Amino acid sequence: MTLDLQPGLTFGKVQDNDDVADPEYDLTRTEELAFFLEMMAGPPRAPSVDAEAEAEGEVVFAQVGCDLCHVPVLDGAEGPVALYSDLLLHEILPADHLGIEEASAAMREFRTAPLWGLSATAPYTHTGEADTIDQAIRLHDGEAVTVRAAYEALTDAQRDALLAFLNTL
Ligand code: HEC
């Protein structure tokens, strides 16, 4: 789907080599599509199973520093959006992992994955190599290494509370 060059909006190619004349899309339709996407609701929170543990887990989430990247709420077009991401690029891959260079993202940079709907979206990370939320957290390295260490240093009860909270998102 190609669009004429629009500063701050288009990236990559503005022409392709299929049989459809370029641009295939115009700015008005792009804005309508963006409006439609802005009006979509996020996934609903999962039902609470153990309210006390989940509330404690939310506190642990901030205490260990998950919220440095997984920012709980950002401003959306229609008000606050609880997506649990800063939507920014970070380098958190373990040293033995390869990445992929794309547009302004360097080889080992990935966007903070939103945590909404987490209980229904396994497997985790861009490779899908983590079957569980715990495995996904233990794969955090690089910029997130001290936060991972704080996670690993939690008591079993604190870790269970954090996972209970994450499973409600
Ligand atoms: C320095 C930034 C940073 C910090 C701190 C951080 N994360 Fe992440 N997190 C990321 C990025 C970037 C990804 C995407 C990694 C990928 O796709 O390979 C991610 C992915 C995840 C995923 C996988 C989500 C999915 O849908 O695939 C989970 C779960 C997660 N983080 C939980 C946590 C928790 C819990 C903490 C705190 C213990 C934490 N993260 C701390 C940046 C961070």
Residues whose N, C-alpha, C, O or C-beta is under 5 A from the ligand:
A	BS01	HEC	V64 G65 C66 L68 C69 H90 I92 F110 R111 T112 A113 P114 P123 Y124 T125 H126 I133 A136 I137 E143 A144 V147 Y151
